[in-house]
Structures are given as C-alpha cells and as structure tokens.
C-alpha cells in the first residue's frame, strides 16, 4: 500500500528549525529579563510585573515606582521572542 503524505506534514529539518527557534525564543526572553531586571532599581520578581521592565518612562504604577533603565533591551526582547515563536509555529 503506498504511503500518502500530505504537503503540510513536517520534514525532519523543519522540525529541528522549529525547536531551535523555540529554544532561542526562551533564551532571548530570559536573558533580556535578567539583564533589564538587574538595572531596574529595587526590582523584585515577587512584587513587580515583567511589563514594568519595558516601560520607557519613570512613573508610579499603584504604589510601585517604575524606572526601567534598560527598557529598550526588554522591548527588543519582546519583539524578537514573538518573531522567533511565530517562525517556529509556521
């Protein structure tokens, strides 16, 4: 019986590329988060939101001061993470 193969099925190379993109996406995100958090005055993983690392202005959010000096790093990481994740999904 002949094997029926769909054109949409993944090839071994495409599966490996997707896995690499997902691994890189997580590494980019975690490294950028650690870098941006280290430059954020009094940043606490328990008390602050990850979104605060990407805020470009110095402001008060509720009872917390937002002052992300490396907001550009975090925002670029959000973008790269999304692009790598989408590339892997495609």
Secondary structure, DSSP 4 states (H G I P E B T S, - for coil): -PPP--TTSPPHHHHHHHHHHHHHHHHHHHHHHHHHHHHSTT--TTTS-GGGGG--S-EEETTEEE--TTHHHHHHHHHHHHHHHHHHH-
